[in-house]
Amino acid sequence: MDFDKSRVFIDESEVLKVLGHPVRLKIVAGLCTKECNVKYIWECLGLPQATVSQHLALLKNKGIIMGTRDGVEVHYSVIHPLARKIVGLLME
């Protein structure tokens, strides 16, 4: 195998860093199967709402998830294809 000197893996390493936290990995795994609001996520994880919101903000800022407003609620879903692929491989 030869090493590709031109490929720098910047995007890939950023996704791996963000998914490297167990809570964020759980959130993304859950969102890969179902679009959810923040209340549903923190109830499922048993974590404080503030903690979940901080993780969601980071995932959103890194382009892993997006929020879609539905009235007063925001429903989150995974939009980054590599994140979906990584979680899919981990769930096999």
DSSP file (Angstrom, degrees, kcal/mol; ACC not computed):
  #  RESIDUE AA STRUCTURE BP1 BP2  ACC     N-H-->O    O-->H-N    N-H-->O    O-->H-N    TCO  KAPPA ALPHA  PHI   PSI    X-CA   Y-CA   Z-CA
    1    1 A M              0   0    0      0, 0.0     2,-0.3     0, 0.0     0, 0.0   0.000 360.0 360.0 360.0 135.1    0.0    0.0    0.0
    2    2 A D        -     0   0    0      0, 0.0     2,-0.4     0, 0.0     0, 0.0  -0.758 360.0-119.9-100.4 150.8    1.2    3.5   -0.9
    3    3 A F        -     0   0    0     -2,-0.3     2,-1.0     1,-0.0     3,-0.1  -0.768  19.9-131.6 -90.4 132.9    0.5    6.6    1.1
    4    4 A D    >   -     0   0    0     -2,-0.4     3,-0.7     1,-0.2    -1,-0.0  -0.745  19.7-171.1 -85.5 104.6   -1.4    9.3   -0.7
    5    5 A K  T 3  S+     0   0    0     -2,-1.0    -1,-0.2     1,-0.2    -2,-0.0   0.742  81.1  58.0 -69.2 -23.3    0.6   12.5    0.1
    6    6 A S  T 3  S+     0   0    0     -3,-0.1     2,-0.5     2,-0.0    -1,-0.2   0.711  87.8  83.0 -83.0 -19.6   -2.0   14.7   -1.4
    7    7 A R    <   +     0   0    0     -3,-0.7    -3,-0.0     1,-0.1     0, 0.0  -0.749  51.3 178.6 -89.6 124.9   -4.9   13.6    0.8
    8    8 A V        -     0   0    0     -2,-0.5    -1,-0.1     0, 0.0    -3,-0.0   0.580  26.5-142.4-106.0 -11.5   -4.9   15.4    4.1
    9    9 A F     >  +     0   0    0      1,-0.1     4,-2.2     3,-0.1     5,-0.2   0.788  47.7 145.7  58.7  32.6   -8.0   13.9    5.8
   10   10 A I  H  > S+     0   0    0      2,-0.2     4,-2.0     1,-0.2     5,-0.2   0.965  71.9  41.7 -66.3 -52.7   -9.0   17.2    7.4
   11   11 A D  H  > S+     0   0    0      1,-0.2     4,-2.2     2,-0.2     5,-0.2   0.918 115.8  50.9 -61.0 -44.2  -12.7   16.7    7.2
   12   12 A E  H  > S+     0   0    0      1,-0.2     4,-2.3     2,-0.2    -1,-0.2   0.903 109.8  48.9 -61.7 -42.7  -12.5   13.1    8.2
   13   13 A S  H  X S+     0   0    0     -4,-2.2     4,-2.2     2,-0.2    -1,-0.2   0.858 109.5  53.0 -68.8 -33.6  -10.4   13.9   11.3
   14   14 A E  H  X S+     0   0    0     -4,-2.0     4,-2.3     2,-0.2    -1,-0.2   0.922 109.9  47.9 -64.8 -43.9  -12.8   16.6   12.4
   15   15 A V  H  X S+     0   0    0     -4,-2.2     4,-2.5     1,-0.2    -2,-0.2   0.923 112.1  49.5 -62.8 -44.0  -15.7   14.2   12.2
   16   16 A L  H  X S+     0   0    0     -4,-2.3     4,-0.6     1,-0.2    -1,-0.2   0.885 109.9  51.4 -63.4 -39.0  -13.8   11.6   14.1
   17   17 A K  H >< S+     0   0    0     -4,-2.2     3,-0.7     2,-0.2    -1,-0.2   0.929 112.1  45.9 -63.1 -45.0  -12.9   14.1   16.8
   18   18 A V  H >< S+     0   0    0     -4,-2.3     3,-0.9     1,-0.2    -2,-0.2   0.906 114.9  46.6 -66.2 -40.7  -16.5   15.2   17.2
   19   19 A L  H 3< S+     0   0    0     -4,-2.5    -1,-0.2     1,-0.2    -2,-0.2   0.542  90.5  87.8 -77.8  -5.9  -17.8   11.6   17.3
   20   20 A G  T <<  +     0   0    0     -3,-0.7    -1,-0.2    -4,-0.6    -2,-0.2   0.569  69.9  84.8 -71.6  -8.7  -15.0   10.7   19.8
   21   21 A H  S <> S-     0   0    0     -3,-0.9     4,-2.5    -4,-0.2     5,-0.2  -0.830  79.1-137.0 -95.6 130.8  -17.2   11.7   22.8
   22   22 A P  H  > S+     0   0    0      0, 0.0     4,-2.3     0, 0.0     5,-0.2   0.854 102.0  50.0 -56.8 -38.9  -19.6    8.9   24.0
   23   23 A V  H  > S+     0   0    0      2,-0.2     4,-2.5     1,-0.2     5,-0.2   0.934 112.5  46.3 -67.3 -44.4  -22.5   11.2   24.4
   24   24 A R  H  > S+     0   0    0      1,-0.2     4,-2.6     2,-0.2     5,-0.2   0.886 111.6  52.4 -65.1 -36.9  -22.2   12.8   21.0
   25   25 A L  H  X S+     0   0    0     -4,-2.5     4,-2.5     2,-0.2    -1,-0.2   0.912 110.1  48.5 -64.0 -41.9  -21.8    9.3   19.5
   26   26 A K  H  X S+     0   0    0     -4,-2.3     4,-2.5    -5,-0.2    -2,-0.2   0.913 111.5  50.3 -62.6 -43.1  -25.0    8.2   21.2
   27   27 A I  H  X S+     0   0    0     -4,-2.5     4,-2.6     2,-0.2    -2,-0.2   0.944 113.1  44.8 -61.4 -48.6  -26.8   11.3   20.0
   28   28 A V  H  X S+     0   0    0     -4,-2.6     4,-1.6     2,-0.2    -1,-0.2   0.901 111.8  52.8 -65.2 -40.5  -25.7   10.8   16.4
   29   29 A A  H  X S+     0   0    0     -4,-2.5     4,-0.6    -5,-0.2    -1,-0.2   0.926 112.5  45.5 -59.7 -44.1  -26.5    7.1   16.5
   30   30 A G  H >X S+     0   0    0     -4,-2.5     4,-1.7     1,-0.2     3,-1.0   0.907 111.8  51.0 -65.2 -41.8  -30.0    7.9   17.7
   31   31 A L  H 3< S+     0   0    0     -4,-2.6    47,-0.6     1,-0.3    -1,-0.2   0.709  99.0  66.1 -71.8 -19.0  -30.5   10.6   15.1
   32   32 A C  H 3< S+     0   0    0     -4,-1.6    -1,-0.3    -3,-0.2    -2,-0.2   0.768 112.3  34.4 -69.3 -23.9  -29.4    8.3   12.3
   33   33 A T  H << S+     0   0    0     -3,-1.0     2,-0.3    -4,-0.6    -2,-0.2   0.721 130.8  15.5-100.9 -25.8  -32.5    6.2   13.0
   34   34 A K     <  -     0   0    0     -4,-1.7     2,-0.3    42,-0.0    -1,-0.3  -0.967  67.8-124.2-155.1 131.8  -35.0    8.9   14.0
   35   35 A E        +     0   0    0     -2,-0.3     2,-0.3    -3,-0.1    42,-0.2  -0.610  45.9 177.1 -71.1 131.8  -35.3   12.7   13.8
   36   36 A C  E     -A   76   0A   0     40,-1.5    40,-3.8    -2,-0.3     2,-0.2  -0.918  30.0-122.5-139.3 159.8  -35.8   14.0   17.3
   37   37 A N  E  >  -A   75   0A   0     -2,-0.3     4,-1.9    38,-0.3    38,-0.2  -0.559  40.3-102.8 -94.6 169.8  -36.2   17.1   19.4
   38   38 A V  H  > S+     0   0    0     36,-0.6     4,-2.7     1,-0.2     5,-0.3   0.866 118.9  55.6 -63.8 -37.4  -34.0   18.0   22.3
   39   39 A K  H  > S+     0   0    0      1,-0.2     4,-2.1     2,-0.2    -1,-0.2   0.925 108.2  48.0 -62.0 -44.0  -36.5   17.0   25.0
   40   40 A Y  H  > S+     0   0    0      1,-0.2     4,-2.3     2,-0.2    -1,-0.2   0.908 112.3  50.5 -61.9 -41.9  -36.8   13.5   23.5
   41   41 A I  H  X S+     0   0    0     -4,-1.9     4,-2.4     1,-0.2     5,-0.2   0.942 112.1  44.5 -64.1 -49.1  -33.0   13.2   23.3
   42   42 A W  H  X>S+     0   0    0     -4,-2.7     4,-1.5     1,-0.2     5,-1.2   0.843 113.0  51.9 -70.2 -29.3  -32.3   14.2   26.9
   43   43 A E  H  <5S+     0   0    0     -4,-2.1    -1,-0.2    -5,-0.3    -2,-0.2   0.918 111.9  46.6 -67.8 -41.2  -35.2   12.0   28.2
   44   44 A C  H  <5S+     0   0    0     -4,-2.3    -2,-0.2     1,-0.2    -1,-0.2   0.891 118.7  40.6 -65.8 -39.9  -33.8    9.0   26.3
   45   45 A L  H  <5S-     0   0    0     -4,-2.4    -1,-0.2    -5,-0.2    -2,-0.2   0.680 100.9-132.0 -83.9 -18.3  -30.2    9.6   27.5
   46   46 A G  T  <5 +     0   0    0     -4,-1.5    -3,-0.2     1,-0.3    -4,-0.1   0.828  62.2 130.8  69.4  31.3  -31.1   10.5   31.0
   47   47 A L      < -     0   0    0     -5,-1.2    -1,-0.3    -6,-0.2    -2,-0.1  -0.784  66.5 -87.4-113.7 158.0  -28.9   13.6   30.9
   48   48 A P     >  -     0   0    0      0, 0.0     4,-2.0     0, 0.0     3,-0.3  -0.310  35.4-121.1 -61.4 147.9  -29.6   17.2   31.8
   49   49 A Q  H  > S+     0   0    0      1,-0.2     4,-2.6     2,-0.2     5,-0.2   0.873 112.2  55.9 -58.1 -39.5  -31.1   19.3   29.1
   50   50 A A  H  > S+     0   0    0      2,-0.2     4,-2.0     1,-0.2    -1,-0.2   0.892 106.7  49.9 -62.8 -39.7  -28.2   21.8   29.3
   51   51 A T  H  > S+     0   0    0     -3,-0.3     4,-1.9     2,-0.2    -1,-0.2   0.936 112.8  46.0 -64.0 -47.3  -25.7   19.0   28.7
   52   52 A V  H  X S+     0   0    0     -4,-2.0     4,-2.7     1,-0.2    -2,-0.2   0.905 110.7  53.6 -63.4 -41.5  -27.6   17.7   25.7
   53   53 A S  H  X S+     0   0    0     -4,-2.6     4,-2.4     1,-0.2    -1,-0.2   0.879 106.9  52.0 -62.0 -38.3  -28.0   21.2   24.2
   54   54 A Q  H  X S+     0   0    0     -4,-2.0     4,-1.9     2,-0.2    -1,-0.2   0.920 112.0  45.5 -63.7 -43.4  -24.2   21.8   24.5
   55   55 A H  H  X S+     0   0    0     -4,-1.9     4,-2.5     2,-0.2    -2,-0.2   0.902 112.4  51.1 -67.2 -40.5  -23.5   18.6   22.6
   56   56 A L  H  X S+     0   0    0     -4,-2.7     4,-2.6     1,-0.2    -2,-0.2   0.905 108.0  53.3 -62.1 -41.0  -26.1   19.4   20.0
   57   57 A A  H  X S+     0   0    0     -4,-2.4     4,-2.7     2,-0.2    -1,-0.2   0.912 110.5  46.5 -60.9 -43.4  -24.7   22.9   19.5
   58   58 A L  H  X S+     0   0    0     -4,-1.9     4,-1.9     2,-0.2    -2,-0.2   0.935 112.7  49.2 -64.9 -45.8  -21.2   21.4   18.8
   59   59 A L  H  <>S+     0   0    0     -4,-2.5     5,-2.5     1,-0.2     6,-1.1   0.887 114.1  46.8 -60.2 -39.0  -22.6   18.8   16.4
   60   60 A K  H ><5S+     0   0    0     -4,-2.6     3,-1.5     4,-0.2    -2,-0.2   0.926 110.3  51.4 -68.9 -44.9  -24.5   21.5   14.6
   61   61 A N  H 3<5S+     0   0    0     -4,-2.7    -2,-0.2     1,-0.3    -1,-0.2   0.808 109.5  51.2 -62.7 -29.9  -21.6   23.9   14.4
   62   62 A K  T 3<5S-     0   0    0     -4,-1.9    -1,-0.3    -5,-0.2    -2,-0.2   0.436 116.8-114.0 -88.2   0.4  -19.4   21.1   12.9
   63   63 A G  T < 5S+     0   0    0     -3,-1.5    -3,-0.2     2,-0.2    -2,-0.1   0.700  84.0 118.2  79.0  19.3  -22.0   20.3   10.3
   64   64 A I  S   <S+     0   0    0     -5,-2.5    15,-2.5    -6,-0.2    16,-1.6   0.868  79.9  15.3 -83.8 -40.1  -22.8   16.8   11.6
   65   65 A I  E     -B   78   0A   0     -6,-1.1     2,-0.3    13,-0.3    13,-0.2  -0.811  65.2-153.6-126.8 168.0  -26.5   17.6   12.3
   66   66 A M  E     -B   77   0A   0     11,-2.2    11,-1.9    -2,-0.3     2,-0.4  -0.984  12.9-133.8-139.2 154.6  -29.0   20.2   11.4
   67   67 A G  E     -B   76   0A   0     -2,-0.3     2,-0.5     9,-0.2     9,-0.2  -0.901  11.5-161.8-109.8 137.2  -32.1   21.5   13.2
   68   68 A T  E     -B   75   0A   0      7,-2.7     7,-2.9    -2,-0.4     2,-0.3  -0.977  20.7-129.6-118.0 123.3  -35.4   22.0   11.5
   69   69 A R  E     +B   74   0A   0     -2,-0.5     2,-0.3     5,-0.2     5,-0.2  -0.533  24.7 179.0 -76.6 133.7  -38.0   24.2   13.2
   70   70 A D  E >   -B   73   0A   0      3,-3.5     3,-1.7    -2,-0.3     2,-0.5  -0.810  67.2 -60.0-132.2  89.9  -41.5   22.9   13.6
   71   71 A G  T 3  S-     0   0    0     -2,-0.3    -1,-0.0     1,-0.3    -2,-0.0  -0.607 120.4 -16.4  69.3-120.3  -43.5   25.5   15.5
   72   72 A V  T 3  S+     0   0    0     -2,-0.5    -1,-0.3    -3,-0.1     2,-0.2   0.572 126.0  82.0 -92.1  -9.8  -41.7   26.0   18.8
   73   73 A E  E <   - B   0  70A   0     -3,-1.7    -3,-3.5   -36,-0.0     2,-0.5  -0.640  65.0-147.7 -96.5 153.0  -39.7   22.7   18.5
   74   74 A V  E     - B   0  69A   0     -5,-0.2   -36,-0.6    -2,-0.2     2,-0.5  -0.987  12.0-155.6-116.4 124.5  -36.5   22.0   16.7
   75   75 A H  E     -AB  37  68A   0     -7,-2.9    -7,-2.7    -2,-0.5     2,-0.3  -0.875  11.4-148.4-102.2 130.2  -36.1   18.5   15.2
   76   76 A Y  E     +AB  36  67A   0    -40,-3.8   -40,-1.5    -2,-0.5     2,-0.3  -0.729  19.2 172.0-102.1 146.1  -32.5   17.4   14.7
   77   77 A S  E     - B   0  66A   0    -11,-1.9   -11,-2.2    -2,-0.3     2,-0.4  -0.976  37.4-102.1-146.7 157.5  -31.3   15.0   12.0
   78   78 A V  E     + B   0  65A   0    -47,-0.6   -13,-0.3    -2,-0.3   -14,-0.1  -0.687  37.6 167.4 -83.4 128.5  -27.9   13.8   10.8
   79   79 A I        +     0   0    0    -15,-2.5   -14,-0.2    -2,-0.4    -1,-0.1   0.538  47.3  94.0-116.4 -12.8  -26.7   15.5    7.6
   80   80 A H     >  -     0   0    0    -16,-1.6     4,-2.0     1,-0.2     5,-0.2  -0.738  60.5-155.2 -88.3 117.2  -23.1   14.6    7.3
   81   81 A P  H  > S+     0   0    0      0, 0.0     4,-2.2     0, 0.0    -1,-0.2   0.850  92.4  52.9 -61.7 -35.6  -22.7   11.4    5.2
   82   82 A L  H  > S+     0   0    0      2,-0.2     4,-2.8     1,-0.2     5,-0.2   0.901 107.4  51.7 -67.6 -39.2  -19.4   10.4    6.7
   83   83 A A  H  > S+     0   0    0      2,-0.2     4,-2.4     1,-0.2     5,-0.2   0.917 110.7  49.1 -62.1 -42.4  -20.9   10.6   10.2
   84   84 A R  H  X S+     0   0    0     -4,-2.0     4,-2.4     1,-0.2    -2,-0.2   0.910 112.4  48.5 -60.9 -42.1  -23.8    8.4    9.0
   85   85 A K  H  X S+     0   0    0     -4,-2.2     4,-2.3     2,-0.2    -2,-0.2   0.917 111.1  48.9 -66.3 -43.8  -21.3    5.9    7.5
   86   86 A I  H  X S+     0   0    0     -4,-2.8     4,-2.2     2,-0.2    -2,-0.2   0.939 113.7  45.9 -62.1 -47.8  -19.1    5.7   10.7
   87   87 A V  H  X S+     0   0    0     -4,-2.4     4,-1.9     1,-0.2    -1,-0.2   0.897 110.7  54.5 -63.6 -39.8  -22.1    5.2   12.9
   88   88 A G  H  X S+     0   0    0     -4,-2.4     4,-0.6    -5,-0.2    -1,-0.2   0.905 109.3  47.5 -59.0 -42.6  -23.5    2.6   10.5
   89   89 A L  H >< S+     0   0    0     -4,-2.3     3,-0.8     1,-0.2    -1,-0.2   0.888 111.4  50.7 -66.3 -39.1  -20.2    0.7   10.6
   90   90 A L  H 3< S+     0   0    0     -4,-2.2    -1,-0.2     1,-0.2    -2,-0.2   0.812 107.9  53.4 -68.1 -29.5  -20.1    0.8   14.4
   91   91 A M  H 3<        0   0    0     -4,-1.9    -1,-0.2     1,-0.2    -2,-0.2   0.564 360.0 360.0 -84.5  -8.5  -23.7   -0.5   14.7
   92   92 A E    <<        0   0    0     -3,-0.8    -1,-0.2    -4,-0.6    -2,-0.1   0.502 360.0 360.0 -66.8 360.0  -23.0   -3.6   12.6
